[in-house]
Amino acid sequence: MLTTQDVARLAGLARIELTPEELAHLAPQIDVIVESVAGVAEVMSLDIPPTSHAVPMTNVMRDDEPVRSPAIRDLLAADAPDFEDGQFRVPRILEEEA
């Protein structure tokens, strides 16, 4: 079982300041966590390969085929209220200084 001194040492390594009340409160909780991790280690089997997913993953993406992009003029005409020389045209918001 972890003692409050063990938890204080862990907190010091993690650079976490804990009061004596917090140490007393956390010691049993951290002990339960350590026991739970130990329980997982007991049921681990060496004949099961490590996996990143519980089910096999397959690539569901389409083939990468080049396609012709729409013309910039068509895109601007479809999305911009006003455009000029291939750029969005917006109202002036700042005055130029002389």
Backbone as a ProteinNet text record, in pm:
[ID]
protein_1_A
[PRIMARY]
MLTTQDVARLAGLARIELTPEELAHLAPQIDVIVESVAGVAEVMSLDIPPTSHAVPMTNVMRDDEPVRSPAIRDLLAADAPDFEDGQFRVPRILEEEA
[TERTIARY]
84.7	0	88.7	45.9	120.6	97.2	202.7	190.7	182.1	150	146	285.3	391.3	527.3	556.1	503.5	520.6	451.8	330.8	256.2	325	379.4	452.1	575	643.2	760.7	718.4	610.4	559.5	518.2	451.5	409.3	530.8	634.8	757.2	823.3	824.6	882.2	802.8	670.9	584.1	574.7	643.4	642.6	501.6	429.6	294.6	297.3	251.6	246.4	112.4	120.2	0.2	4.4	-111	-121.5	-124.9	-99.6	-109	-247.4	-353	-487.7	-503.9	-449.6	-457.6	-377.2	-261	-179.9	-256	-319.8	-395.8	-515	-574.7	-690.4	-648	-533.1	-490.9	-422.1	-357.8	-282.2	-367.4	-486.5	-566.8	-614.2	-641.8	-688.7	-578.5	-457.5	-345.7	-314.2	-330.1	-307.6	-404.7	-530.1	-629.1	-588	-538.3	-495.5	-379.1	-281	-165.2	-209.9	-300.4	-351.5	-426.2	-500.8	-574.3	-478.6	-373.6	-274.3	-205.5	-175.6	-114.9	-209.4	-340.7	-438.3	-440.6	-425.8	-420.3	-295.4	-184.8	-60.6	-72.1	-150.6	-167.5	-242.7	-339.9	-419.8	-361	-254.8	-191.9	-136.5	-150.1	-101.4	5.5	110.4	219.6	184.2	82.5	48	-47.2	-84.7	-171.2	-84.4	-79	5.8	-52.4	33.7	-16.1	-86.7	-194.2	-271	-300.2	-321.8	-361.4	-512.5	-580.2	-726	-782.3	-902.2	-964.8	-1010.1	-1039.4	-1081.7	-986.2	-970.9	-880.5	-927.1	-833.5	-864.4	-824	-906.6	-873.8	-882.9	-808.7	-809.5	-939.2	-1018.4	-1147.1	-1143.7	-1024.7	-1013.7	-1012.4	-1055.5	-1060.5	-919.7	-903.3	-776.4	-751.7	-627.5	-589.9	-574	-676	-673.8	-678.7	-594.7	-596.5	-726.3	-778.1	-896.9	-869.6	-937.5	-918.8	-991.2	-919.5	-979.3	-1064.7	-1168.2	-1248.8	-1164.6	-1202.5	-1132.4	-1153.6	-1049.9	-1057.9	-1173.6	-1192.1	-1300.1	-1435.5	-1454	-1581	-1599.7	-1492.5	-1501.1	-1532.3	-1463.7	-1488.5	-1630.7	-1675	-1809.8	-1914.9	-1885.4	-1982.9	-1987.1	-1873.9	-1867.2	-1847.1	-1797.5	-1765.3	-1870.8	-1913.2	-2009.4	-1946	-1814.1	-1746.3	-1600.8	-1545.3	-1404.3	-1345.9	-1212.5	-1143.2	-1000.7	-953.9	-819.5	-787.8	-884	-860.6	-855.7	-905.6	-903	-1040	-1066.9	-1190.2	-1182.3	-1291.6	-1298	-1388.3	-1333.6	-1406.6	-1407.9	-1501	-1503.4	-1381.5	-1333.3	-1220.4	-1266.6	-1183.2	-1218.5	-1119.3	-1003.3	-904.4	-876.2	-857.7	-823.2	-672.3	-625.6	-481.3	-434.6	-316.7	-259.2	-173.7	-178.5	-104.3	39.9
-118.2	0	123.8	225.7	351	431.8	490.8	577.5	722.2	810.1	952.6	1002.1	939.6	977.2	937.7	821.1	779.2	879.2	918.1	1013.7	1149.3	1189.8	1316.4	1312.5	1198.7	1185.4	1195	1125	1132.6	1275.5	1341.2	1479.3	1569	1545.9	1624.8	1603.9	1478.7	1450.6	1518.6	1526.6	1591	1741.1	1790.4	1932.7	1983.6	1901.8	1937.1	1955.8	2069.4	2095.3	2045.4	1960	1905.4	1929.4	1957.6	1974.6	1836.5	1827.6	1696.7	1632.9	1715.2	1660.8	1599.8	1668.6	1616.5	1488.1	1482.7	1360.3	1243.2	1267.6	1161.6	1117.9	1211.5	1180.4	1104.8	1141.3	1082.9	947.2	922.5	797.4	673.8	660.1	540.4	535.9	652.8	655.2	611.2	661	622.3	475.1	425.2	283.6	198.2	239.2	166	167.2	279.6	289	194.2	192.7	104	-42	-77.3	-214.6	-249.4	-155.8	-180.2	-204.8	-126.2	-145.5	-279.8	-317.3	-447.8	-560.1	-540.8	-640.6	-658.8	-550.4	-559.1	-633.9	-608.4	-676.8	-827.1	-868.2	-1010.7	-1082.4	-1018.2	-1085.2	-1071.2	-994.1	-980.9	-1116.4	-1145.3	-1271	-1241.9	-1321.4	-1299.3	-1343.9	-1429.8	-1477.5	-1384.9	-1272.7	-1175.1	-1058.9	-1034.3	-924.9	-789	-692.2	-557.5	-497.6	-423.5	-362.6	-216.8	-139.8	-0.6	15.2	-83.7	-80.8	-216.9	-218.2	-344	-426.3	-359.5	-429.1	-393.1	-481.3	-449.7	-325.1	-242.4	-120.1	-138.3	-89.7	-92	49.5	75.1	206.9	224.1	323.3	345.5	466.7	515.2	634	594	683.8	656.6	668.5	618.5	633.8	781.5	820.8	959.1	979.1	1039.1	1061.7	1212	1260.8	1404.6	1445.2	1560	1616.2	1762.2	1812.5	1950.6	2041.4	2141.4	2237.1	2336.6	2388.3	2491.3	2617.7	2694.8	2819.9	2917.8	2996.1	3093	3190	3232.2	3325.3	3265.4	3135.9	3070.8	3063.1	3033	3026.5	3163.3	3264.6	3399.4	3443.9	3416.3	3456.5	3386.1	3263.5	3187.8	3233.7	3276.6	3304.2	3450.4	3530.3	3669	3762.9	3860.7	3957.4	4045.9	4069	4152.6	4109.3	4101.2	4064.4	4140.5	4155.7	4229.7	4176.7	4149.6	4098.9	3974.1	3883.8	3758.8	3771.5	3881.6	3903	3950.1	3926	3977	4128.6	4191.7	4336.8	4370.4	4447.3	4478.8	4628.7	4680.8	4825.4	4867.3	4986.9	5041.3	5073.1	5036	5063.4	5159.8	5177.6	5269.8	5377	5496.6	5606.3	5613.5	5645.4	5660.4	5793.2	5790.5	5912.7	5977.3	6111.3	6182.4	6204.7
0	0	0	-74.8	-79.9	47.1	94.5	211.9	165.1	258.8	223.5	185.7	242.4	204.6	59.6	16.5	-122.8	-216.8	-180	-263.3	-261.8	-147.7	-139.8	-229.8	-233.5	-321.5	-467.7	-504.9	-642.8	-678	-585.5	-609.5	-626.6	-546.6	-561.3	-696	-743.7	-875.2	-986.4	-967.4	-1066.1	-1043.4	-940.1	-905.6	-876.5	-797.5	-755.6	-604.4	-560.3	-417	-362	-259.6	-197.8	-47.9	7.4	152.2	216.9	348.5	416.1	401.1	399.1	380.3	241.3	141.1	4.2	-8.8	54.8	50.8	111.9	227.2	294	209.2	137.9	52.8	-73.2	-131.4	-257.8	-242	-129.1	-112.5	-140.2	-81.4	-111.8	-256.9	-315.1	-453.9	-549.5	-527.4	-614.4	-594.5	-473.1	-446.6	-527.4	-537.6	-618.1	-764.7	-813.1	-953	-978.5	-888.5	-904.2	-902.8	-814.1	-809.9	-938.1	-995.4	-1119.3	-1235	-1243.1	-1349.2	-1331.1	-1207.8	-1182.4	-1224.1	-1203.4	-1245.4	-1395.2	-1468.8	-1615.7	-1657.4	-1590.6	-1623.8	-1600.3	-1500	-1471.2	-1582.2	-1643.9	-1746.5	-1885.9	-1898.4	-2029.5	-2072.3	-2198.8	-2252.2	-2356.3	-2354.7	-2449.2	-2590.2	-2605.8	-2738.9	-2813.8	-2753.5	-2820	-2865.6	-2997.1	-3044.8	-3006.7	-2981	-2950	-3071.4	-3046.3	-3154.9	-3122.2	-3225.4	-3205.1	-3215.8	-3275.3	-3289.4	-3252.9	-3200.9	-3161.1	-3281	-3391.9	-3512.8	-3625.4	-3723.1	-3834.8	-3910.3	-3948.4	-4022	-4167.9	-4256.8	-4398.7	-4452.5	-4556.7	-4617.6	-4695	-4657.5	-4721.8	-4813.8	-4841.2	-4925.5	-5072.3	-5154.8	-5298.7	-5357.5	-5477.4	-5547.1	-5575	-5567.2	-5591.5	-5741.5	-5802.6	-5946.4	-5972.8	-6061.1	-6089.1	-6158.5	-6119.3	-6182.8	-6215.2	-6313.2	-6354.6	-6256.7	-6206.5	-6113.5	-6189.8	-6126.3	-6191.5	-6213.6	-6311.1	-6339	-6223.6	-6193.8	-6083.9	-6106.7	-6230.2	-6261.1	-6223.9	-6253.2	-6218.6	-6067.5	-5993.7	-5847.7	-5788.7	-5837.7	-5788.2	-5820.5	-5939.9	-5979.5	-5894.5	-5851.9	-5773.9	-5628.2	-5571.5	-5428.3	-5391.5	-5481.4	-5446.6	-5501.8	-5421.1	-5473	-5580.2	-5569.1	-5667.6	-5674.9	-5796.4	-5811.1	-5929.1	-5923.3	-6026.7	-6036.4	-6155.6	-6180.5	-6098.5	-6086.4	-6016	-5864.6	-5808.6	-5664.9	-5617.5	-5488.6	-5429.8	-5423.9	-5451.3	-5441.6	-5324	-5227.7	-5105.6	-5087.4	-5008	-4983.9	-4901.4	-4927.5	-4853.9	-4711	-4612.3	-4473.8	-4408.1	-4468.7	-4414.7	-4515.8	-4468.8	-4556.3	-4570.2	-4688.5	-4710.8	-4653.2	-4590	-4538.5	-4646.3	-4654.1	-4757.6	-4718.2
[MASK]
++++++++++++++++++++++++++++++++++++++++++++++++++++++++++++++++++++++++++++++++++++++++++++++++++

